[in-house]
Amino acid sequence: MRWLVTLVVTIVVVSLAWPWLSRLGLGRLPGDITITRHGRSYQIPITTTVLLSLLLSLALRMFGR
């Protein structure tokens, strides 16, 4: 259950920080999905979200205790 909360929080953070993360190359990793329909572009950053979630979990584990 805790990993699900971490994943949801990470998705929200990534969505809010998307303009800055795209400058770093995140969002174009293998496994990230971009769908363009009717002139609109939808991005589903699956790999980026998992990567950032793992990094956040590792940082919290190291500095949280």
C-alpha positions in Angstrom: 0.0 0.0 0.0 2.9 2.4 0.8 4.4 1.9 -2.7 1.1 2.9 -4.2 1.0 6.2 -2.3 4.6 6.8 -3.3 3.8 6.2 -6.9 0.8 8.5 -6.9 2.7 11.3 -5.2 5.5 10.8 -7.7 3.1 11.0 -10.6 1.7 14.3 -9.3 5.2 15.8 -8.7 6.4 14.7 -12.2 3.3 16.2 -13.8 3.9 19.5 -12.0 7.6 19.5 -12.8 7.3 18.4 -16.4 8.5 21.6 -18.1 11.8 21.4 -16.1 12.2 17.7 -16.4 11.8 17.7 -20.2 14.9 20.0 -20.4 16.9 17.3 -18.7 15.8 14.6 -21.2 13.4 12.9 -18.9 10.1 12.0 -20.5 11.8 10.6 -23.6 13.1 7.4 -22.0 12.2 4.0 -23.5 8.8 3.1 -22.0 7.4 6.7 -21.9 4.3 7.0 -24.0 3.3 10.0 -26.1 -0.1 10.0 -27.8 -1.1 12.7 -30.3 -4.8 12.9 -31.2 -6.8 15.7 -32.7 -3.9 18.2 -32.4 -3.4 17.5 -28.7 -0.4 15.7 -27.2 -0.8 13.4 -24.1 2.3 12.1 -22.4 2.4 9.1 -20.0 5.9 9.0 -18.5 5.8 5.5 -17.1 9.6 4.9 -17.1 10.4 8.4 -15.9 7.9 8.0 -13.1 9.3 4.6 -12.0 12.9 6.0 -12.1 12.0 9.1 -10.1 10.0 7.0 -7.6 13.0 4.7 -7.0 15.3 7.6 -6.6 12.9 9.4 -4.2 12.4 6.2 -2.2 16.2 5.6 -2.0 16.8 9.2 -0.8 14.1 9.0 1.8 15.4 5.7 3.0 18.9 7.0 3.3 18.1 10.4 4.9 14.9 9.5 6.7 16.5 7.3 9.3 
